Amino acid sequence: MDANRLFDAVPLWAIPPLTVAIALVAVEFGYRFARYRQGRSEGEKEVNVGGMVGATLGLFAFMLAFTFGFASSRYQDRRQLVLSEANAIGTTYLRTSLIPEPMRTDAKRLLGEYVDVRLEGVNPGQFEQGMIKSEQLQRSLWSTAMAAVEKERTPMTSLFVQSLNQVIDLHAQRVQAGVRSRVPGVIWIVLYLLAVLTMLMMGYQTGLAGARRSLAVIGLVLGFSSVLFLIADLDRPGQGMLSTSQEAMIDLRRSMQEP
């Protein structure tokens, strides 16, 4: 099974409690294993493990920062593409006045429907259907453009075709940025393996020191879990709190409805 599909099967809301549970179990296991080893041998000291725990924590923090930067850049790309697509559709809508009737009226109507579909497609569970409808409307718009070219082959109709071609290209870019350009599943696997290893070593160090389980570990676990949830939220457009703003599309649709 694809690792990306495996992680997508876990609901977004379930990631924080699941991560906290895994981390706390790893800390407890490391602590108990250290106490078990101390009961059988006195050879290993806590001070020898402290440096390795610090190095593992640093490596885990580096991987979190790297993955967060990757997911954040994709989030910014999606925001920019929404604005670029709205501008391209708006330009195409204005250039419909350059083509003859009845293609002009048909193109305006189809572009209005296209914006509605793009707005509906960002809702959870409607992306696939929205993408199919978008591609159907693209074919209808292209047929309208070709009919306009056949009727009046002028530089004006060429401008309309050029802007429509840009709209179609931006659709492909939005699909790539929103669906296919995700944090790779192997990175998620490495992140969680590092998280488990780090918590194991922290619990092991605490057990070697003979100290009680510190409440500070819970704060550390909650902090790491929050960052992992934030990365997952950035990586799943339309599912969590960090949704891509569609204000540019909404403003465009409003301007199309104005007389």
Backbone bond lengths (Angstrom), bond angles and torsions (degrees), N, CA, C in turn:
res aa  C-N    CA-C-N  psi(-1)  N-CA   C-N-CA  omega(-1)  CA-C   N-CA-C  phi
1 M - - - 1.472 - - 1.520 109.62 -
2 D 1.316 116.85 139.19 1.455 121.88 178.85 1.526 109.54 -61.99
3 A 1.354 116.25 135.61 1.465 120.43 -177.69 1.520 111.24 -63.91
4 N 1.330 117.26 -34.75 1.469 119.72 178.63 1.523 110.92 -63.89
5 R 1.325 117.38 -42.79 1.457 120.85 178.05 1.526 110.92 -65.90
6 L 1.327 116.09 -34.37 1.460 120.20 179.81 1.520 111.02 -62.85
7 F 1.333 117.64 -44.40 1.454 120.73 -179.83 1.526 111.64 -74.83
8 D 1.319 117.49 -30.96 1.459 120.06 177.59 1.524 111.67 -67.32
9 A 1.340 116.58 -22.75 1.458 119.95 178.97 1.527 111.87 -69.89
10 V 1.325 117.43 -19.10 1.466 121.56 178.27 1.529 108.33 -85.80
11 P 1.339 119.08 120.88 1.473 120.08 179.09 1.518 111.37 -59.44
12 L 1.326 115.80 150.29 1.455 120.38 -177.22 1.525 111.57 -61.65
13 W 1.332 117.07 -39.63 1.465 120.73 -178.44 1.521 112.28 -66.79
14 A 1.342 117.64 -22.47 1.457 121.41 -177.28 1.525 112.81 -84.78
15 I 1.324 117.71 -12.11 1.468 119.91 -176.09 1.531 112.55 -65.39
16 P 1.368 120.51 -48.30 1.475 118.97 -179.48 1.531 114.10 -59.54
17 P 1.360 120.43 -52.09 1.468 117.74 -179.55 1.525 113.26 -64.46
18 L 1.338 116.23 -34.72 1.457 119.47 178.84 1.528 111.08 -66.05
19 T 1.328 116.31 -42.00 1.465 120.56 179.07 1.525 111.08 -65.89
20 V 1.334 117.06 -43.21 1.464 120.60 178.21 1.523 110.74 -61.28
21 A 1.333 116.85 -44.31 1.466 120.38 -179.33 1.529 111.11 -62.32
22 I 1.331 117.21 -45.14 1.471 120.72 -179.85 1.526 110.46 -62.23
23 A 1.337 116.38 -43.85 1.466 120.22 -177.76 1.532 111.48 -65.66
24 L 1.326 117.68 -43.86 1.470 120.53 -178.73 1.529 111.52 -67.29
25 V 1.325 116.47 -37.22 1.472 119.38 175.82 1.520 110.26 -63.96
26 A 1.343 117.15 -40.08 1.467 120.35 178.66 1.526 111.29 -64.57
27 V 1.341 117.24 -41.43 1.474 120.37 178.03 1.525 110.37 -62.46
28 E 1.316 116.63 -45.09 1.468 120.51 -178.89 1.526 111.26 -64.38
29 F 1.330 115.75 -41.55 1.470 118.91 179.33 1.530 110.71 -63.79
30 G 1.344 116.54 -43.53 1.457 119.63 178.16 1.516 112.07 -61.89
31 Y 1.327 116.74 -40.14 1.470 121.13 179.77 1.530 110.91 -63.88
32 R 1.333 116.39 -47.85 1.458 120.08 -178.23 1.532 111.83 -66.44
33 F 1.344 115.83 -36.46 1.462 118.87 178.47 1.525 111.22 -65.53
34 A 1.347 116.38 -39.16 1.464 120.12 178.06 1.529 111.05 -64.80
35 R 1.343 118.33 -41.47 1.463 121.18 178.45 1.527 111.09 -65.36
36 Y 1.340 114.57 -36.48 1.464 118.90 177.82 1.523 110.99 -64.59
37 R 1.329 117.07 -44.52 1.454 120.84 -179.87 1.518 111.54 -66.52
38 Q 1.330 117.41 -37.42 1.454 119.86 179.13 1.515 111.61 -65.96
39 G 1.315 115.90 -31.10 1.467 118.35 178.11 1.511 112.99 -70.68
40 R 1.318 117.19 -20.15 1.464 121.63 -178.55 1.517 113.28 -102.80
41 S 1.359 115.79 -24.52 1.467 119.19 -176.93 1.516 109.53 -152.63
42 E 1.302 116.33 147.82 1.464 122.11 179.50 1.529 111.46 -109.00
43 G 1.333 116.48 12.73 1.454 119.28 -172.12 1.515 114.52 -73.00
44 E 1.334 119.22 -33.91 1.457 121.96 -173.46 1.518 110.65 -94.47
45 K 1.316 117.04 134.45 1.455 122.77 -178.69 1.529 110.18 -113.31
46 E 1.325 114.33 153.89 1.466 120.35 -177.60 1.508 112.30 -64.28
47 V 1.338 117.02 -34.37 1.457 119.88 -176.23 1.526 111.74 -65.05
48 N 1.329 117.29 -28.65 1.464 120.43 179.75 1.535 112.08 -71.95
49 V 1.329 116.67 -24.91 1.461 121.40 -177.07 1.523 111.46 -90.55
50 G 1.353 117.37 -23.15 1.459 120.88 -174.69 1.521 113.51 -56.95
51 G 1.336 117.45 -41.72 1.458 120.34 -179.50 1.516 112.10 -65.29
52 M 1.337 116.68 -39.03 1.464 119.97 179.08 1.525 111.56 -68.78
53 V 1.333 116.90 -35.30 1.466 120.51 176.83 1.526 110.13 -64.38
54 G 1.339 116.74 -43.41 1.460 120.58 178.54 1.517 112.00 -62.36
55 A 1.350 116.33 -41.13 1.462 120.16 179.44 1.523 111.04 -65.76
56 T 1.330 117.46 -40.09 1.457 121.04 179.16 1.522 111.26 -66.81
57 L 1.334 116.50 -40.58 1.463 120.22 176.08 1.523 111.14 -61.26
58 G 1.326 116.47 -41.72 1.460 120.27 178.70 1.522 111.97 -64.20
59 L 1.337 116.51 -40.71 1.460 120.38 178.79 1.527 110.66 -65.28
60 F 1.324 117.00 -41.46 1.458 120.90 178.92 1.528 110.75 -64.77
61 A 1.326 116.66 -42.11 1.467 120.12 178.37 1.523 111.05 -64.08
62 F 1.334 116.66 -38.10 1.469 120.04 177.79 1.528 110.89 -63.46
63 M 1.346 117.04 -43.99 1.456 120.36 178.97 1.526 111.54 -64.19
64 L 1.331 117.14 -37.63 1.463 120.23 176.51 1.526 110.73 -63.19
65 A 1.338 116.23 -44.83 1.463 120.04 -179.65 1.529 110.85 -64.37
66 F 1.319 117.15 -41.45 1.467 121.25 179.22 1.526 110.74 -62.92
67 T 1.335 117.22 -47.14 1.463 121.17 -178.11 1.519 110.84 -67.95
68 F 1.330 117.10 -38.58 1.459 119.77 178.11 1.528 110.64 -62.87
69 G 1.326 117.03 -41.96 1.463 120.37 177.74 1.518 111.72 -62.77
70 F 1.319 116.96 -39.29 1.470 121.35 178.31 1.523 110.58 -63.20
71 A 1.344 116.69 -49.67 1.468 120.60 -178.41 1.526 111.23 -66.98
72 S 1.328 116.70 -36.69 1.469 119.86 -179.60 1.523 111.45 -67.03
73 S 1.329 117.15 -38.81 1.468 119.57 179.14 1.528 111.07 -65.62
74 R 1.341 117.11 -37.13 1.466 119.91 177.20 1.531 110.27 -67.49
75 Y 1.318 117.23 -35.64 1.464 121.20 177.55 1.524 110.64 -64.12
76 Q 1.329 116.92 -42.67 1.460 120.58 177.54 1.530 111.03 -66.09
77 D 1.325 116.63 -36.47 1.471 119.92 176.72 1.526 110.97 -61.65
78 R 1.330 116.89 -41.89 1.464 119.97 179.61 1.522 111.12 -64.30
79 R 1.324 117.41 -40.51 1.469 120.64 178.21 1.530 110.90 -62.89
80 Q 1.319 116.56 -43.31 1.455 120.15 -179.07 1.527 111.52 -67.16
81 L 1.331 116.28 -36.49 1.465 119.73 -179.61 1.524 111.52 -68.66
82 V 1.332 118.35 -33.01 1.462 120.22 175.75 1.525 109.98 -61.42
83 L 1.340 116.24 -45.44 1.463 120.32 178.50 1.523 111.41 -64.46
84 S 1.329 117.25 -43.24 1.465 120.56 -179.85 1.526 111.17 -63.90
85 E 1.328 117.02 -41.23 1.462 119.59 179.81 1.522 111.15 -67.41
86 A 1.341 116.92 -40.47 1.469 119.72 178.03 1.525 110.38 -61.66
87 N 1.325 117.54 -41.94 1.464 120.69 178.38 1.527 111.18 -64.23
88 A 1.338 116.74 -40.89 1.467 120.31 -179.08 1.528 110.89 -66.75
89 I 1.341 116.85 -42.10 1.468 119.52 178.71 1.524 110.33 -66.22
90 G 1.333 116.20 -39.95 1.464 119.44 178.00 1.514 112.36 -61.95
91 T 1.334 116.03 -41.54 1.469 119.59 177.31 1.534 111.00 -63.80
92 T 1.326 116.04 -42.61 1.465 120.08 178.92 1.522 110.67 -63.14
93 Y 1.325 116.32 -39.85 1.467 120.23 179.78 1.530 110.79 -63.16
94 L 1.330 116.32 -41.13 1.460 119.22 178.20 1.531 111.50 -66.66
95 R 1.326 116.15 -35.23 1.458 119.66 -178.12 1.519 113.41 -77.71
96 T 1.334 117.60 -5.39 1.464 118.31 173.75 1.529 111.61 -62.40
97 S 1.324 116.47 -23.87 1.469 119.75 178.27 1.528 111.62 -68.85
98 L 1.339 117.71 -11.46 1.460 121.19 -179.34 1.523 112.55 -89.08
99 I 1.336 117.96 -9.34 1.465 120.30 -178.12 1.531 109.38 -106.48
100 P 1.321 116.86 156.32 1.478 119.50 -175.19 1.524 112.29 -76.23
101 E 1.316 114.74 164.31 1.466 121.68 171.96 1.535 109.01 -77.86
102 P 1.322 119.88 152.26 1.477 128.07 2.43 1.518 113.38 -87.30
103 M 1.355 117.16 3.15 1.460 120.20 -178.98 1.522 111.99 -63.32
104 R 1.321 117.12 -31.17 1.467 120.67 -179.99 1.526 111.18 -60.47
105 T 1.329 116.30 -50.12 1.464 120.49 -179.47 1.529 111.27 -65.02
106 D 1.329 115.85 -40.72 1.470 119.30 179.46 1.527 111.05 -63.65
107 A 1.318 116.80 -42.03 1.458 120.57 -178.75 1.528 111.11 -64.87
108 K 1.330 117.38 -41.79 1.466 120.13 178.13 1.526 111.27 -62.32
109 R 1.318 116.15 -42.98 1.462 119.73 179.31 1.529 111.25 -64.13
110 L 1.320 116.65 -44.79 1.464 120.59 -179.19 1.527 111.85 -65.73
111 L 1.322 117.56 -37.63 1.467 120.08 178.10 1.526 111.08 -66.29
112 G 1.347 116.50 -37.77 1.466 119.15 175.77 1.518 111.40 -62.60
113 E 1.331 117.05 -43.50 1.459 120.94 176.96 1.527 111.09 -64.43
114 Y 1.322 116.15 -35.49 1.465 120.90 -179.01 1.531 110.69 -63.80
115 V 1.335 116.02 -43.31 1.466 119.57 178.81 1.528 110.20 -64.89
116 D 1.334 117.58 -40.55 1.468 120.53 177.89 1.527 111.22 -60.17
117 V 1.322 116.05 -42.39 1.464 120.24 179.87 1.519 110.80 -66.12
118 R 1.330 116.57 -39.37 1.465 119.61 179.52 1.533 111.02 -64.83
119 L 1.322 116.62 -35.89 1.459 120.15 178.27 1.528 111.42 -71.42
120 E 1.319 117.12 -38.45 1.458 120.19 179.46 1.527 111.73 -72.56
121 G 1.323 116.99 -29.72 1.456 120.80 -175.65 1.512 115.00 -68.65
122 V 1.343 118.09 -16.82 1.459 120.25 179.41 1.519 111.94 -82.60
123 N 1.334 118.41 -9.69 1.460 121.03 178.49 1.523 110.16 -71.98
124 P 1.340 117.36 146.07 1.474 120.13 -179.76 1.523 112.19 -57.42
125 G 1.318 115.77 133.08 1.459 121.44 176.98 1.514 114.89 83.49
126 Q 1.339 118.28 -3.01 1.459 120.84 -178.03 1.524 112.87 -114.54
127 F 1.315 116.22 7.79 1.466 118.21 -175.36 1.528 111.60 -66.81
128 E 1.341 117.51 -48.03 1.460 120.44 -177.31 1.523 111.06 -60.89
129 Q 1.324 116.08 -45.04 1.462 119.89 179.54 1.523 111.01 -65.18
130 G 1.335 116.29 -39.93 1.458 119.92 178.46 1.516 112.24 -64.27
131 M 1.339 116.83 -37.36 1.460 120.12 179.65 1.529 110.64 -67.01
132 I 1.335 117.17 -39.30 1.466 120.50 178.40 1.527 110.85 -64.49
133 K 1.337 116.46 -45.31 1.464 120.02 178.90 1.528 111.24 -64.36
134 S 1.343 116.50 -38.62 1.467 119.62 179.01 1.513 111.16 -61.07
135 E 1.324 116.82 -43.40 1.462 120.03 -179.69 1.527 111.52 -68.14
136 Q 1.326 117.19 -34.03 1.466 119.55 175.95 1.523 111.06 -65.36
137 L 1.337 116.25 -42.73 1.468 119.96 178.67 1.523 110.93 -67.31
138 Q 1.312 117.38 -33.93 1.468 120.06 176.94 1.521 110.66 -61.83
139 R 1.324 116.29 -42.59 1.470 119.10 179.00 1.530 110.85 -65.06
140 S 1.338 116.42 -39.25 1.468 119.38 178.08 1.524 110.85 -65.16
141 L 1.329 116.85 -41.78 1.465 120.74 178.80 1.529 110.88 -64.57
142 W 1.324 115.82 -39.86 1.467 118.39 -179.97 1.527 110.98 -67.00
143 S 1.325 116.73 -38.18 1.472 119.74 176.67 1.526 110.58 -63.57
144 T 1.333 116.17 -39.42 1.467 120.15 176.88 1.517 111.00 -63.64
145 A 1.326 116.62 -41.14 1.468 120.24 179.53 1.523 110.91 -64.98
146 M 1.346 116.67 -41.65 1.458 119.70 178.98 1.536 111.51 -64.98
147 A 1.339 116.19 -36.45 1.464 119.27 177.10 1.524 110.80 -65.41
148 A 1.352 116.04 -37.36 1.461 119.45 178.13 1.520 111.11 -66.84
149 V 1.323 117.02 -38.22 1.467 120.65 179.18 1.519 110.49 -66.30
150 E 1.330 116.83 -41.13 1.458 119.89 179.37 1.520 111.88 -65.31
151 K 1.327 115.78 -32.79 1.463 118.67 -179.14 1.513 111.61 -78.68
152 E 1.327 117.05 -43.22 1.476 121.53 179.74 1.519 108.55 -139.96
153 R 1.314 117.05 98.44 1.459 120.93 178.56 1.528 108.77 -85.89
154 T 1.346 115.25 89.02 1.464 121.20 -177.72 1.524 109.37 -129.36
155 P 1.345 117.18 165.16 1.470 119.32 174.61 1.521 112.84 -58.83
156 M 1.320 118.40 -26.94 1.458 121.60 179.91 1.531 111.41 -66.79
157 T 1.330 115.98 -45.91 1.462 118.66 177.91 1.532 111.35 -67.18
158 S 1.323 116.37 -30.11 1.471 119.83 176.54 1.526 111.29 -64.02
159 L 1.331 115.81 -37.46 1.467 119.40 176.51 1.523 111.28 -62.21
160 F 1.306 116.52 -40.83 1.459 120.14 178.40 1.530 110.66 -64.27
161 V 1.313 117.06 -44.52 1.463 121.10 179.33 1.522 110.57 -61.98
162 Q 1.324 116.56 -40.24 1.467 120.84 179.95 1.532 111.35 -61.96
163 S 1.328 116.56 -46.34 1.457 119.61 -179.41 1.527 111.27 -68.15
164 L 1.336 117.72 -35.87 1.461 120.68 177.42 1.524 110.83 -65.85
165 N 1.303 116.58 -37.75 1.463 120.44 176.94 1.525 110.90 -62.39
166 Q 1.324 117.25 -36.96 1.466 120.79 177.61 1.534 111.02 -66.16
167 V 1.340 116.56 -38.12 1.466 120.45 177.45 1.527 110.25 -60.10
168 I 1.323 116.53 -44.11 1.467 120.95 -179.42 1.523 110.42 -65.70
169 D 1.328 117.52 -40.67 1.459 120.71 178.21 1.526 111.51 -63.14
170 L 1.327 117.20 -40.76 1.464 120.51 -179.35 1.526 111.79 -68.27
171 H 1.318 116.69 -29.20 1.460 119.19 174.06 1.527 110.40 -60.57
172 A 1.315 116.42 -45.63 1.466 120.30 179.04 1.527 111.27 -63.23
173 Q 1.333 116.72 -37.86 1.459 119.77 178.79 1.520 111.86 -67.04
174 R 1.340 117.16 -38.08 1.467 119.98 178.47 1.524 111.45 -67.51
175 V 1.315 117.13 -38.12 1.467 120.26 176.50 1.523 110.16 -63.86
176 Q 1.329 116.63 -41.49 1.456 120.84 179.51 1.523 111.03 -64.27
177 A 1.336 116.95 -44.63 1.467 120.69 -177.35 1.522 111.84 -73.50
178 G 1.340 117.16 -32.69 1.452 119.33 -174.48 1.510 115.04 -89.12
179 V 1.322 117.85 -26.66 1.461 120.72 -173.49 1.521 112.34 -117.64
180 R 1.306 117.03 -46.91 1.462 120.23 -170.51 1.523 113.27 -93.66
181 S 1.323 117.55 -22.79 1.465 120.19 -179.01 1.528 108.31 -95.45
182 R 1.316 116.13 84.20 1.457 122.96 -175.30 1.524 109.67 -123.40
183 V 1.318 116.07 166.84 1.459 119.98 172.84 1.528 107.77 -63.56
184 P 1.333 119.19 122.27 1.468 120.41 -177.33 1.528 111.71 -59.09
185 G 1.327 114.81 146.92 1.460 119.68 -179.01 1.510 113.05 -61.11
186 V 1.340 117.73 -32.63 1.461 119.95 -179.42 1.534 110.95 -65.26
187 I 1.330 117.44 -30.84 1.470 119.84 176.64 1.522 110.19 -68.21
188 W 1.344 117.43 -40.54 1.472 119.70 176.01 1.522 110.82 -60.85
189 I 1.323 117.06 -41.04 1.467 120.27 179.07 1.526 110.82 -62.13
190 V 1.327 116.71 -46.28 1.465 120.33 179.58 1.523 110.83 -63.95
191 L 1.332 117.49 -40.21 1.464 120.75 179.03 1.523 111.33 -58.92
192 Y 1.315 116.23 -47.73 1.466 118.91 -177.48 1.520 111.78 -72.60
193 L 1.330 118.18 -32.77 1.456 119.79 174.36 1.528 111.00 -64.42
194 L 1.348 116.05 -41.81 1.462 119.46 176.92 1.525 111.70 -65.53
195 A 1.351 116.34 -38.05 1.460 119.52 178.57 1.518 110.73 -62.64
196 V 1.332 117.19 -45.37 1.464 120.71 179.08 1.526 110.50 -64.13
197 L 1.332 116.81 -44.40 1.463 120.50 -179.71 1.524 111.13 -62.22
198 T 1.343 116.72 -42.80 1.461 120.85 -179.91 1.524 111.17 -62.93
199 M 1.339 117.20 -45.61 1.464 120.36 -179.92 1.527 111.45 -67.10
200 L 1.326 116.95 -37.28 1.458 120.17 175.42 1.523 111.39 -58.45
201 M 1.317 116.12 -47.18 1.461 120.68 -177.56 1.527 111.60 -68.40
202 M 1.327 117.51 -35.14 1.458 119.69 176.72 1.526 111.23 -65.31
203 G 1.342 115.73 -44.49 1.458 118.74 176.41 1.510 111.89 -64.52
204 Y 1.325 116.83 -36.41 1.462 121.33 179.10 1.523 110.43 -65.01
205 Q 1.314 116.84 -43.22 1.465 120.38 178.83 1.531 110.91 -63.47
206 T 1.333 116.69 -41.98 1.462 120.15 178.89 1.523 111.14 -62.55
207 G 1.331 115.75 -40.45 1.464 119.02 178.57 1.508 112.55 -66.18
208 L 1.331 117.66 -39.01 1.462 120.46 178.05 1.526 111.92 -65.25
209 A 1.341 115.61 -34.36 1.468 119.77 -179.70 1.522 111.75 -73.13
210 G 1.345 116.55 -13.73 1.448 119.55 -179.07 1.512 113.43 74.33
211 A 1.350 117.07 15.09 1.459 121.22 -178.12 1.517 110.09 -89.34
212 R 1.314 114.91 162.57 1.455 119.71 175.04 1.532 109.73 -74.86
213 R 1.315 115.60 162.57 1.459 120.35 178.03 1.523 109.27 -66.00
214 S 1.327 116.04 123.35 1.463 120.60 -175.35 1.525 110.77 -86.34
215 L 1.337 115.71 141.93 1.460 120.13 175.42 1.528 111.53 -69.23
216 A 1.343 116.66 -18.15 1.466 119.56 178.15 1.524 111.47 -62.97
217 V 1.346 116.52 -27.15 1.465 119.59 178.25 1.521 110.43 -63.14
218 I 1.344 116.73 -37.81 1.459 120.37 179.25 1.529 110.30 -62.49
219 G 1.348 116.42 -41.84 1.460 119.40 177.29 1.514 112.12 -61.99
220 L 1.351 116.48 -40.65 1.463 120.32 178.45 1.528 110.86 -64.89
221 V 1.311 116.18 -43.06 1.464 120.60 178.97 1.525 110.81 -62.15
222 L 1.333 117.01 -44.33 1.460 120.66 178.67 1.529 111.55 -62.62
223 G 1.333 116.24 -38.16 1.462 119.88 178.60 1.513 112.28 -64.45
224 F 1.336 116.84 -48.04 1.465 120.39 178.52 1.522 111.24 -63.84
225 S 1.339 116.92 -38.79 1.458 120.51 179.91 1.526 111.22 -65.39
226 S 1.324 116.76 -37.42 1.464 120.51 178.80 1.522 111.18 -64.26
227 V 1.341 116.23 -41.09 1.472 119.57 179.40 1.527 110.28 -66.63
228 L 1.329 117.48 -41.16 1.463 120.30 178.06 1.531 111.11 -63.44
229 F 1.329 116.59 -38.98 1.467 119.76 177.20 1.524 111.08 -65.63
230 L 1.323 116.75 -39.56 1.468 120.35 178.93 1.524 111.15 -63.84
231 I 1.329 116.57 -40.52 1.468 119.91 177.52 1.528 110.63 -63.22
232 A 1.338 115.84 -43.59 1.469 119.39 178.93 1.522 111.18 -64.20
233 D 1.326 117.09 -37.52 1.467 120.76 178.72 1.527 110.48 -64.63
234 L 1.325 117.15 -43.27 1.459 120.65 177.40 1.525 111.64 -64.03
235 D 1.327 116.33 -30.62 1.458 121.24 -173.96 1.526 112.95 -85.41
236 R 1.350 117.41 -10.41 1.462 120.69 -178.21 1.522 109.94 -119.45
237 P 1.320 117.57 85.71 1.469 119.82 -178.01 1.514 111.96 -63.53
238 G 1.333 114.95 136.19 1.455 120.24 176.18 1.504 115.58 83.94
239 Q 1.349 118.37 2.94 1.456 120.37 -177.30 1.526 113.23 -111.00
240 G 1.318 117.29 -32.56 1.450 119.68 -173.20 1.515 113.86 -113.46
241 M 1.328 114.89 -155.74 1.458 121.06 -177.78 1.524 112.29 -78.03
242 L 1.329 117.59 -27.28 1.462 121.27 -176.16 1.534 110.17 -92.91
243 S 1.300 115.95 63.58 1.464 120.77 179.13 1.525 109.94 -81.02
244 T 1.320 115.22 151.25 1.460 121.07 178.85 1.526 110.17 -74.62
245 S 1.311 116.96 127.78 1.461 121.20 -178.39 1.531 110.87 -65.07
246 Q 1.332 115.17 135.90 1.465 121.88 178.88 1.527 111.41 -109.57
247 E 1.328 116.89 20.92 1.468 120.58 -176.66 1.521 112.54 -58.85
248 A 1.335 116.43 -36.27 1.467 119.24 179.86 1.525 110.53 -63.05
249 M 1.330 117.08 -41.82 1.457 120.99 178.47 1.529 111.31 -68.24
250 I 1.325 116.67 -39.53 1.469 120.44 179.39 1.526 110.45 -63.81
251 D 1.326 116.44 -43.94 1.467 119.97 177.81 1.525 111.11 -63.25
252 L 1.321 116.82 -38.53 1.463 120.73 178.40 1.526 110.90 -63.56
253 R 1.335 116.25 -45.39 1.468 119.17 -179.67 1.537 110.70 -63.29
254 R 1.309 115.99 -37.43 1.467 119.61 178.28 1.513 111.26 -64.15
255 S 1.344 116.02 -40.78 1.459 119.29 179.76 1.526 111.84 -67.42
256 M 1.335 117.43 -29.94 1.464 120.49 176.95 1.527 112.19 -68.69
257 Q 1.312 117.07 -29.59 1.459 121.19 -177.98 1.512 113.40 -83.46
258 E 1.337 115.32 -16.51 1.463 118.35 179.91 1.522 110.65 -73.83
259 P 1.341 118.11 143.15 1.460 120.63 179.71 1.524 111.40 -68.18
